[in-house]
Every structure is written in C-alpha cells, then in structure tokens.
Amino acid sequence: MLATTVADSARMSRIKRSATAAELQFQRAARRAGVRLGAPRRSLPGSPDLVNLRRRLAVFVHGCFWHGHSGCARASMPKRNRSFWAAKFQRNLERDRDAARALRRLGFRVETVWECEIEDLDVLARRAREVARHSKA
C-alpha cells in the first residue's frame, strides 16, 4: 500500500521545516515580552524551533495538524490512508514527548506553542508573556 499519492508527496515537500511564519511571529512577540529566542539548535534533542541557551529555554512551535493538537479543529484525520496517518501522527506525538523529556533532563524548560494560538493576537501576546515570565524564574 502506498503511503501517499505523488500529489500528496509533492504538496508535503513544500512545507517549511524551520523559520515558518508562525515561528517568526512568536519570536517577535516573545522579544516584545522581554525574552530573546534564537534560531533552532539542531544539536539539541528534538531540534527546538526557538531557543534561549542562557535561560535554558526551548520552544517548539507546533502545527496543530502535524502534532495532533488535542481539541483543535485543525488536528483532523485525513479520510484517505487512515492507517498511515494514524501511525504517522502517533510517531510524531511520541517523538515530541521524547524530545521534551530529553531536554528537561538537560535542564531546559520546554514550552509548546500551537499554531492556532499564534493566529489570535491576544492569545499570542498572552503566551509570549507566559514564556517570558517563566523563563526568568
């Protein structure tokens, strides 16, 4: 059984891995809230999207669809190839949990910001203030 069609594969290959609009928008909001977050660190477990090494802060900016944001309408299951997608989403969730656990063992505080949170400017500002407040502790 093919995992995806050629068209699906071509469409998925165009999805950016880093420096996405959501990441850049959260990075700017965090800076306004008082915390600087740098570029991804591929050397850290899970390659966090935004990092502040001095404050030991790692931020993942997750797409609701790809990372299974619980209760979010964007986290829907595709109708075709359900077994493929269910397995893929399960692996993503396990990889996310493992990365967060490994970062915590290294002394990092791990934050996950969801794509849907970034679209609402009020929620975005609140999340950025929360991250900034907790990173000073």
N, C-alpha and C positions, 0 to 999 in steps of 0.2 A: 504494500500500500504506500503510495506517495504521501509524504508528509504535507506537502503544499503543491499548489499548481505553479507553473512557471510565472504566471502573472502575479500570484501571491508573493513568490520569492523575490521578484523584481521590485515590487512595492515595499516589501520589508527591508530590502537592502538600502533603500533611500532614507531610512530612519536614522537620524544622527545618534551617535553614541555619547558624545560629550559636547559641552558648550551649547546646549539646547537653549531655546528661548526661555523655557521655564527655569533652568539653572541660572541663567544670566539675570533674570528678573528677581529671583530670590537673593542672589548675591548682592544686587543693588539695594534691595530692601534691608538686608542684614547690615550692610555698610551704613545705611541711614540710621539703623537702630544701634550702631556703635560696635559692630564686630566685623572684622575683615575676614573674608573667606577666600582662600586661594584656589587655584586650579586643582583638578583631580590629581591624586597621588597614586599612580599605578603600583607603586611598591607596597602600599598598604592593603590589607585584606579587603576584598570586595571593591577596590578602587573607588573610594568615596568620591562623589561628584564635586564636593566643596570641602576644603579642609583648613583648619587653623591649627598648626602644629604646636605653637606656643601654648594655646589654651586646651590642647588635646581634644579638639572638637572635629568630628567627622559628620558631614551632612550628605544624605542621599536624597536626591530629588527624583521621586519615582513617578512613572507614568501609571495612571490608575489601571489601564487595560493590561499592561505587561506584568505588573506586580500584584495584581489581584486586590485592589483597594476594597476592603470589606464594606458593603453597604453603598457603594458608589455605582451609579448607573453606567459609568464608563467601563466598569470591570465586568463586561458581559462575556459570555462564552460564545464563540463563533458557532454557527449552525453546522458547517461542514467540518469534517475531520475532528469531531469532538474528542475522540480518544487521544489524538495527537496533541490538541490544545490543552486538554486537561493535564496530560503528563508534562507538557512544557511549562504551564503555569505552576504546577506543583514543584518542579525543579527550580523555578525562579524563586518561589517562596522559601524553599529550603536553602538556596544559595544566599538569599537575603538574611535569613536567620543566622546562618553560619558566619557570614561576614561581620554582622553586628556583634556576635559573640566573640569572635577573634579580636575585633577592635577593642571591645571592652576589656579583654584580657591584657591588651597592650596599654590600658589606661586611658582610652579615649571615651568621651561621651558621644553617643551616637544619636543623631536626630534623623527622622524621616519626614520629609515634606512631600505632600502629594500634589500632583499636577492640578487637581481640581481646587486645591487651596490657593494656588497661585493666581488663578483666574479672577478670584474675588479680591479686589484690592484691600478691603477691610480685613479679610482673613489673612491675606498675605502680610500686611503690616503687623497684625497680632502675632502671627507665627514667627516673624523676624524678631520682634521684641522678646518673645519667649526664649528663642535661641540665644539672643544676646544676653538676656538676664541670667540664664542658666550657665552660660559659658564663663561668666565672671566668678562663679562660685568655686 
